[in-house]
Structures are given as structure tokens and as C-alpha cells.
Amino acid sequence: MVPPGAFCTAFSNAFDIAVSTVFCAVPRLIHCLIRPGAQLRSHLRRRCAPAHLRVVCVAAVALLASACSLEAPYRAPQLPAAAAAPFMSAEHAPVVQQPLPDDWWRLYQDPVLDGLIQDALEQNRDLAVALARFARSQAVVNETGAARWPDTQLALGGNYGKQNADQIVAAARRESADTRWAYAPSLAVSYEVDLWGRVRHLVDASQADADAMQAASDAVRVWVAASTTDAYLHACAYGEQIDVANRSLGIAQRLVDLTTRQRDRGLVSDLEVTRASAFRDETRATVPTLEGKRRAALFELAVLLGRPPGEFPRTAGQCRVVPVLSAPFPVGDGAALLRRRPDLREAERKLAAADARVGVARADLYPSIVLGGSVNLLSTTGSLASLGDQYALAWGVGPLISWRFPNMAVSRARLAQAKADNTEALAQFEHDVLTALKESEQALTFYGAQWERQRALQAARANAARAFHLAELNYQAGALDFLDVLDAERSLVAGDAALAVSTEALASDQVAVFKALGGGWQREAAVPCASCGTHLVPAPPQMSVNFSSGS
């Protein structure tokens, strides 16, 4: 099988040969075609293919056929062997070793969230900026690629007055030249022969830059999907915490009413009523703070959707339950992570661009050869009709060789810079690979720890609810002191609040895992997850949370 690089090189050489042949033949052909009838036939025999011209063409073809690149083909760097292993932290988190779905947010089975992410991927301004930069990089590729083709310039000049040639002749006769119109259309063609691969490496570098910009836009897509999900889940979490605070406030108010009735019957003093009222007011004070956080999350969500902050979706504002996944979800392995994360693809493409620029800098150490040709027509009588006269034609063809020699300091300095940039890009790629693996392991570790904490808090909250219920019964029967009831109530309120905060943290840690895994930029359909529907943790009391998941 022929390597792609060899095919491109062969094609470039063949194109150079073809261009040199055209440069040799076209000027003579034009000169011949402007001659009519018998003059054309005789001119073809006498001037259209002289021996010296054939020798020049053959020599040019031989020179171009020997063209070769100065650089070895680029090869992507090898990844560490440990990257292909399963995640170490996956053993301590509720996950499965299956491919991560591209549209991972559908695992929440929340139609509102699905619609929000679809709108965000269409309207987000950060993503629009990234896509515009990618479009610009594609235009740069087209501009750079044009250097592979001949450059043509067509000009038409005209002036009226005493022409220099006429005045020279007239001056020899001690006469004054007549004034007339002079026309001078011209066609110039030039082509850089890519002997040392300079143009090819320029094209490769610009293409790699464009690929890096596309990967960067994909990274923004990942960020938009994760940030939209995170903002929505935070809005739901704060709404849930507000409901928990209001329920706690209701419990505190019932305790105030109970204590007041006990005082009216002379069973307790005003001190107990004051203590109960203070705890109620303390519980009420948490609601405004939570409401402010909820609105801030909704404002963040609106901006992610490309809207003003006040135009957040009302459906998101009505969410009061966090759709947390408590069943295992797929994460894949390290090898899949490195293939999927767009920031690693961006780093690798930047490395490829830096490698290509080394080839550009190295080619500058050698002479550049430009084949050029021009055809000019000069009016001989001052009329446009005279442009067809056989004596109006002037043409030329030949190479232009330029070389920054013997002063090579600039070129060598640029080559050293390009090599340093290449070394930096390689180190950056290796750093990004390690960072991606680290972020995934950390995200899975935090998620596993938070999941364990969530289970413990659910058990603690259930025990606190039972303890408060028993304390109320014993207090009403006169078998328990009021301080014991107040302490049981505080434990229940604290348990509810801690569980709500833990639910928010668990949802945020889940999003962090998805973000670290790099999902959300692909355009393909989601990968089915056959084992994502098993419930591992029961829903907390007084919460209607959908823990099922599926793709």
C-alpha cells in the first residue's frame, strides 16, 4: 500500500513537471497562433520548437523529477501504555466499563434538559465564536493551498502622448514625434517549484491549524453541554433546598405553636417559646439566600442559551427536584478517553502544525526556484488593431533562483525557533494527556466519595426523622424535656439540609465526570447502555427523584 505522503509527493512532482512543460510550450504557441495562414505553418516549422528550447524543457523536467522532501513524514506521538487500562477510581464509583454515550445528558431522562442543551448548542455565543474561528482557519487553508498553483497577472495599460520609442527615432532625424495612443496588454505567469517541500509544509501546517481549531470548537461544545447541564441541575438543587427549608420552617412553626399551647396551659415557660421562635426564624433566614442562588443559576443558564439573563426558561425555573443518576453509568477506559477528548486532539494537531513549520524553516536554507513567463503586446500604430501585428509580440520565460546565501544566520535562527516550538508542542501534548487522565481519575474519585456520602446521609436523615417523631410523642406525653425535642428537630432540619446539599454536590460531580471524559461534541447517535437502569440507592424520604437512567 502506498503511503499517503508518498502519493502527495509524487503528485506534487508530477504537477511541477507539467507546469514546466506548459511554461516551455505556451509562449511559442501563442506566438504561433497570432500568425495567419501560411505564415503559421512556416513559423511552426522554423521557430515553434527549436532545439535549444527542447533542451531547456528536458533539463527542467529532469530537475523537477529529482525533487524530494527534506523532512520525514509526520507521525503522531505514542501514548503511554497505562492510558489503555481501565480507570483505577472506577472501582470505587458506581460506573460501568462501557462506551460513554455521545449525548450523555439523555441518561437523566429529562426532556427539559434535552431541550436546553439543544438550544445551547445552537445559540451559545462562545460556540459561535469558536465556529467563526474555525471557518477562518479553513479560509487560511484555501489561501495557503493556492500557492501550489501558478500565479497569474493580467494587465492592460494605455496612455496618450509622445511615446519614448517614437521620440528616439524622431530625435535621430531632428524631428518631433507625433502624439498617439499606446496600448500594452500583458500576461505574466509565475510558479514556485516546490523542490524542498516548503509550500507543501506550509499547506500541511495550515491544515493542521484548521484541524486544531475544529478540535477547539468541539471542546467548546463539551463545555457548553456540561455547563448547561450544571446550571440546570444547580437551579433544580436550589429549588429543592428551598422546599426542604420551607418544610423545615413548617416543622419549626408547628413546634412554636405546640410550645405556645403548652405555655398557655402552664406546662412550660416563655423561655421555651422564645427558643422555639428563635429556631424558626433561623430556619426562615436560609430561604432568601437559597432563592438568590437559584436565580443566579437561572441567569447563568440564560446566558449559556444565548439570551439575556432575565429571559431564562420558565420550565427550568419550575424545577424543584434534582435528576441525579444513582445507577451506574458508562465511562469507558483511558484509551477511549484519549480518542474522545477534543483538547487532546487539538494538542496533537498543534504538534503536527509545529512539525510542518520545521519543514518550512528547513526549506528556507535552500534556494527557491520560481518559473516565470510573460507575454506582452505593444501597439505599433496607436490603434487596438495593431495589437495583432506580428511585430507587436514580446515574450519571455525562465527561472528565478533566489538564495539567502552566504548570510544564513536568519534562516538558521528561524529553524532553531521552529524546532523549539515543536519540542514545546510535544511537551504540551504529553502534559495534556497526563492532565486528562488525572482529571478523569479525580472526577471519578470525587463522584464515588460523594455517592457514598449520599447513602450515609440518607440513612442519617431517616433516623433523624424517626427520632424527632418519637421525641414529639414523648414531649406531648410529658415524658421528655423540651430541649430534647428541640435538639431532635435541629437534627432533622440539619439532616434535610445536608441531604439536599449532598444531592446538589452529587449532581455536580456527575457532570464533572462527563466533562472530564470529553463527551458531548460528537454528532453520532448515542451508544446504548444496557445496564444503566439498576437502582443502587433508594430515593430519600419526601423526595420524588427519578433515579433511573438509560440511553
Secondary structure as UniProt FT lines:
FT   HELIX           4..33
FT   HELIX           37..46
FT   HELIX           51..65
FT   HELIX           81..84
FT   HELIX           88..92
FT   TURN            93..94
FT   STRAND          95..96
FT   TURN            102..103
FT   HELIX           104..108
FT   HELIX           111..123
FT   HELIX           125..145
FT   HELIX           146..148
FT   STRAND          151..161
FT   HELIX           164..172
FT   TURN            173..174
FT   STRAND          180..193
FT   HELIX           198..264
FT   TURN            265..266
FT   HELIX           270..284
FT   HELIX           286..304
FT   TURN            305..306
FT   HELIX           309..311
FT   HELIX           314..317
FT   STRAND          329..330
FT   HELIX           334..340
FT   HELIX           342..363
FT   TURN            364..365
FT   STRAND          368..377
FT   HELIX           384..388
FT   HELIX           390..392
FT   STRAND          393..402
FT   HELIX           409..476
FT   TURN            477..478
FT   HELIX           482..517
FT   TURN            530..531
FT   TURN            541..542
//
